[in-house]
Amino acid sequence: MSRVYNFSAGPAVLPEEVLREAAADTLDYKGCGMSVMEMSHRSKMFDDIIKTAESDIRDLMGIPDNYKVLFLQGGASQQFAAVPMNLMKNKKAGYILTGQWAKKAYQEAKLYGEAVELASSADETFSYIPDCSDLPITDDMDYVYICENNTIYGTKFKTLPNTKGKLLVSDVSSCFLSEPVDVSKYGVIYGGVQKNVGPAGMVISIIREDLITDECLPGTPTMLKWKTQADNDSLYNTPPCWTIYICGLVFKWLKNNGGLKGMQEKNEKKAAILYDFLDNSKLFRGTVRKEDRSLMNVPFVTGDEELDKKFVAESKAAGLENLKGHRTVGGMRASIYNAMPIEGVEKLVNFMADFESKNLK
Amino acid sequence: MSRVYNFSAGPAVLPEEVLREAAADTLDYKGCGMSVMEMSHRSKMFDDIIKTAESDIRDLMGIPDNYKVLFLQGGASQQFAAVPMNLMKNKKAGYILTGQWAKKAYQEAKLYGEAVELASSADETFSYIPDCSDLPITDDMDYVYICENNTIYGTKFKTLPNTKGKLLVSDVSSCFLSEPVDVSKYGVIYGGVQKNVGPAGMVISIIREDLITDECLPGTPTMLKWKTQADNDSLYNTPPCWTIYICGLVFKWLKNNGGLKGMQEKNEKKAAILYDFLDNSKLFRGTVRKEDRSLMNVPFVTGDEELDKKFVAESKAAGLENLKGHRTVGGMRASIYNAMPIEGVEKLVNFMADFESKNLK
């Protein structure tokens, strides 16, 4: 067995310890004689798995008691509909457009009411976070929506927008559990787990309890009502048990590795290695405004498409996988999530330096 | 490692060979240096996995070219909404009520139009399949809906209803891939995979192409539109990659074990062992009308609640797990899906015979 350094934007690298434990227990989970994949979701064993997972993510994020944690299916894309269906009492909400995923959420919201563009960085290919200190938020808006870390473009909100007292809804898919967070500043935080947490097929939604009501828009599917899921502790129907189990192992791994504070330190160190190199390179350059740079997703280019292609091909051959930029953007992107070891980033930077010395004209 | 015989109704037993292969490849799938859980869903490797899975289920079921195969999230419960949202052009459909899941689908459909009860077996606790040869189907109905195998009650449609030319929509969650099927008789066949196919977290919907249109009900979430998923070959957003992978391994296992004809023979043999015992027992009896008995889910009782409890406890101690009946029904239930070996059923019947000799007054 030989493992590569996997810079995929998602699904993405998982901690090797977690995969080893999962592999060892695949046929027989803790002596119970069956796999977690075969276990009734109503069994005592699975009840322990899901309750422990919830309790651990509550510890990690410091989730206040008046927030529910829901394990849901359909990814962030399904929450793009669930958010307005559950929250649009006045049928009006504000969206800050910082990339493709924020735009998709905004377009989906238009199916259900008036979605207002409050700010956008589309003018410079989403390479920065717009000033959100004084947005045209009106009193009748049900919420303000952001995509907090933009996987494709490599930007991150370093300061949350001034929502003028309105509810903040945030998609944190690509920065989930990457640093400490003050949950009480949000109405809803949610993220697909397949980037920084676990295997694809689940979204975790953390929702302030008073926002979970029966007053959804008419025609909201029972499965998309947060109340259905909250009333049943995410067991209204069969949940994605294996994904919950693996996420639970990742939560334990995070707790054993310094929690979110520990992750932040490690992530800042990793990002600094890469950004420092980019800032001093004569061949490569980062594409994002410095103050808005993501710790998780680092896009960069040489400015020469042919050279970019060559870089992607040669880095792959060197065991550095998935460095190609998103299909809508081009260039390169290194996603350096929690589970990417520092050695992976060092190896990448060494490879880039070597490539630069060979290819700089 | 010691494996039990797991009679869970779902999530349920998987083939041991499949679990062994998955465990061996958990950290490094076929030498690519990463887990299937870490793989981009847009990668060549995952593309092979999902395309092979689709091609294998097409072979197994003989799915005609004019049907799409969609790998979706949210379980059957989410399809309860997707079915009317995608199909209710006239806002009217007929439902045959043969148990809890058919009832839930019927209630969900009422959110979107007129759902008509065409027949029901509620009068005798859903212990039989009603006569469906001449139902009050009207010309303006968009479809006729059934739950083909009723997991909780242990009944199965042995003959499909006469739909009088109307589209048939069938939830096959608990009899999926258990015997050959003529797909061309259906408009839509769908099933959650967590009973007879793979790990929880996915539903496979097999849909006649002409039924996949943009003409959904207003307010249908993009993720619930079958057209979104069909146009993107189930990759509109990140799919449940691991679940697709395991299902693919199960499809290979089915092909290597005689396909659906081979499964039918094995399943008939297993069911016969158990039903023959029940028919001759002086302590136990099956609860379902003989001609409507499921090959997959076999409910039975002693008629004495205390004795039922004793049976469940003692069978568990003997390595026969999850024989307790559904919480809404009581008694016992043995789910004997494809992956349950004949030896498991033999061991169960031997245990029942022994229990009978010790407890018959």
Chai-1 contact restraints between the chains, C-beta under 6 A:
chainA,res_idxA,chainB,res_idxB,connection_type,confidence,min_distance_angstrom,max_distance_angstrom,comment,restraint_id
A,M1,B,L27,contact,1.0,0.0,6.0,A-B,restraint_1
A,M1,B,D28,contact,1.0,0.0,6.0,A-B,restraint_2
A,S2,B,G33,contact,1.0,0.0,6.0,A-B,restraint_3
A,R3,B,G33,contact,1.0,0.0,6.0,A-B,restraint_4
A,V4,B,G33,contact,1.0,0.0,6.0,A-B,restraint_5
A,N6,B,M34,contact,1.0,0.0,6.0,A-B,restraint_6
A,N6,B,E38,contact,1.0,0.0,6.0,A-B,restraint_7
A,S8,B,S40,contact,1.0,0.0,6.0,A-B,restraint_8
A,P11,B,E38,contact,1.0,0.0,6.0,A-B,restraint_9
A,P11,B,M39,contact,1.0,0.0,6.0,A-B,restraint_10
A,P11,B,C241,contact,1.0,0.0,6.0,A-B,restraint_11
A,V13,B,E38,contact,1.0,0.0,6.0,A-B,restraint_12
A,L14,B,M37,contact,1.0,0.0,6.0,A-B,restraint_13
A,L14,B,E38,contact,1.0,0.0,6.0,A-B,restraint_14
A,L19,B,T26,contact,1.0,0.0,6.0,A-B,restraint_15
A,L19,B,L27,contact,1.0,0.0,6.0,A-B,restraint_16
A,L19,B,S35,contact,1.0,0.0,6.0,A-B,restraint_17
A,A22,B,T26,contact,1.0,0.0,6.0,A-B,restraint_18
A,A23,B,A23,contact,1.0,0.0,6.0,A-B,restraint_19
A,A23,B,T26,contact,1.0,0.0,6.0,A-B,restraint_20
A,T26,B,L19,contact,1.0,0.0,6.0,A-B,restraint_21
A,T26,B,A22,contact,1.0,0.0,6.0,A-B,restraint_22
A,T26,B,A23,contact,1.0,0.0,6.0,A-B,restraint_23
A,L27,B,M1,contact,1.0,0.0,6.0,A-B,restraint_24
A,L27,B,L19,contact,1.0,0.0,6.0,A-B,restraint_25
A,D28,B,M1,contact,1.0,0.0,6.0,A-B,restraint_26
A,G33,B,S2,contact,1.0,0.0,6.0,A-B,restraint_27
A,G33,B,R3,contact,1.0,0.0,6.0,A-B,restraint_28
A,G33,B,V4,contact,1.0,0.0,6.0,A-B,restraint_29
A,M34,B,N6,contact,1.0,0.0,6.0,A-B,restraint_30
A,S35,B,L19,contact,1.0,0.0,6.0,A-B,restraint_31
A,M37,B,L14,contact,1.0,0.0,6.0,A-B,restraint_32
A,M37,B,P199,contact,1.0,0.0,6.0,A-B,restraint_33
A,E38,B,N6,contact,1.0,0.0,6.0,A-B,restraint_34
A,E38,B,P11,contact,1.0,0.0,6.0,A-B,restraint_35
A,E38,B,V13,contact,1.0,0.0,6.0,A-B,restraint_36
A,E38,B,L14,contact,1.0,0.0,6.0,A-B,restraint_37
A,M39,B,P11,contact,1.0,0.0,6.0,A-B,restraint_38
A,S40,B,S8,contact,1.0,0.0,6.0,A-B,restraint_39
A,S40,B,N322,contact,1.0,0.0,6.0,A-B,restraint_40
A,Q73,B,Q73,contact,1.0,0.0,6.0,A-B,restraint_41
A,Q73,B,G74,contact,1.0,0.0,6.0,A-B,restraint_42
A,G74,B,Q73,contact,1.0,0.0,6.0,A-B,restraint_43
A,G74,B,G74,contact,1.0,0.0,6.0,A-B,restraint_44
A,G74,B,M223,contact,1.0,0.0,6.0,A-B,restraint_45
A,G75,B,N237,contact,1.0,0.0,6.0,A-B,restraint_46
A,G75,B,T238,contact,1.0,0.0,6.0,A-B,restraint_47
A,S77,B,M223,contact,1.0,0.0,6.0,A-B,restraint_48
A,S77,B,N237,contact,1.0,0.0,6.0,A-B,restraint_49
A,Q78,B,M223,contact,1.0,0.0,6.0,A-B,restraint_50
A,A81,B,P221,contact,1.0,0.0,6.0,A-B,restraint_51
A,E108,B,T222,contact,1.0,0.0,6.0,A-B,restraint_52
A,Q194,B,T238,contact,1.0,0.0,6.0,A-B,restraint_53
A,P199,B,M37,contact,1.0,0.0,6.0,A-B,restraint_54
A,P199,B,W242,contact,1.0,0.0,6.0,A-B,restraint_55
A,A200,B,T238,contact,1.0,0.0,6.0,A-B,restraint_56
A,A200,B,P240,contact,1.0,0.0,6.0,A-B,restraint_57
A,A200,B,C241,contact,1.0,0.0,6.0,A-B,restraint_58
A,G201,B,G201,contact,1.0,0.0,6.0,A-B,restraint_59
A,G201,B,P240,contact,1.0,0.0,6.0,A-B,restraint_60
A,G219,B,G219,contact,1.0,0.0,6.0,A-B,restraint_61
A,P221,B,A81,contact,1.0,0.0,6.0,A-B,restraint_62
A,T222,B,E108,contact,1.0,0.0,6.0,A-B,restraint_63
A,M223,B,G74,contact,1.0,0.0,6.0,A-B,restraint_64
A,M223,B,S77,contact,1.0,0.0,6.0,A-B,restraint_65
A,M223,B,Q78,contact,1.0,0.0,6.0,A-B,restraint_66
A,N237,B,G75,contact,1.0,0.0,6.0,A-B,restraint_67
A,N237,B,S77,contact,1.0,0.0,6.0,A-B,restraint_68
A,T238,B,G75,contact,1.0,0.0,6.0,A-B,restraint_69
A,T238,B,Q194,contact,1.0,0.0,6.0,A-B,restraint_70
A,T238,B,A200,contact,1.0,0.0,6.0,A-B,restraint_71
A,P240,B,A200,contact,1.0,0.0,6.0,A-B,restraint_72
A,P240,B,G201,contact,1.0,0.0,6.0,A-B,restraint_73
A,C241,B,P11,contact,1.0,0.0,6.0,A-B,restraint_74
A,C241,B,A200,contact,1.0,0.0,6.0,A-B,restraint_75
A,W242,B,P199,contact,1.0,0.0,6.0,A-B,restraint_76
A,N322,B,S40,contact,1.0,0.0,6.0,A-B,restraint_77
